[in-house]
Amino acid sequence: MDGLTPQPSYHKNLQQASLPLVFLSLLGNLVGGTIPREIGNIRTLEELVLQDNNIGGPLPQELGNLVNLRRALFTGNNFT
């Protein structure tokens, strides 16, 4: 077996792992559409960078659920 193939126990541990998402950046990716309201479910999120994309529509109220959010950058989009 080569060193690149994970052992079955590794897969089991990986499936049970839950790492908190604290930083999400889509800076300058030309992402379009709207911000999904489900983003408010990421309670561990501390920084959200959506700057310089083509995101539009209203900001979802669920952003208010992000109690750990310290920094949010939304400039360079088409929010209403």
N, C-alpha and C positions, 0 to 999 in steps of 0.2 A: 504494500500500500504506500503511495507517495505521500509526502508531507502536506499536500494541498487538499486532500480529501478529509473533510471533518468526520469525526467519529459519530455514531448514532446518539451517544449521550450528549454530544455538543448540540445536535439539532433539538433534542428535548429541552435542554436548558435555554436555547435561543428562543424557542416558542413560548416559554414561560417568562422570559425577560420582559420587563416593562421599563423602558428608559424615558424619562421626562423630556419633552420637547420644550426647550427654553428660548431658542433663537430660531426664527423663521425669516428668511430673506429671499425675496423674488425680485430683487433690485434689477431694473433694466432688462427684464426678460420679455417684454412686449406681451405680457399676459393680458387677455381680454376677459370680458364678462363682468360678473359681480363677485363680491366677497361672499362666499357661502356662510350662512348663519351658523353652520356646524363648527366654524372656527372658534366660536365661543365656548366649545366643550374642552378646549385645550387649556385647562386651568393652570398648567405649569408654565405657560408662555410668558416670558419676560420682555422679549423684544420682537416686534413685528415690523418688517421692512417690506413695503409694497411699492416703493418709490419708483417713478419712471416706467410705468406700464400703460396699458390701455383699459384699466379697470373703471367701470362706471356704475351708475345707479347710486342708491343711498347706502350709507354705512349701516350694516345690520345692528340692531339693538343688542344682539347677543355679545357684541364686543364688550359690553358692560360686565359680562360674566368673567372677564379676564382679570381677576383680582390681583394677580402678580405682575401685570403688564406695567413696565417702567418706561418703555419707549416705543412709540409707534410713528412710522414715517409713511405718509400717504401722498406726498406731493407728486406732481407730474402725472396725474390720472384725470379721469373725467367724472368725478363724483358729483351727484346732484344734491 
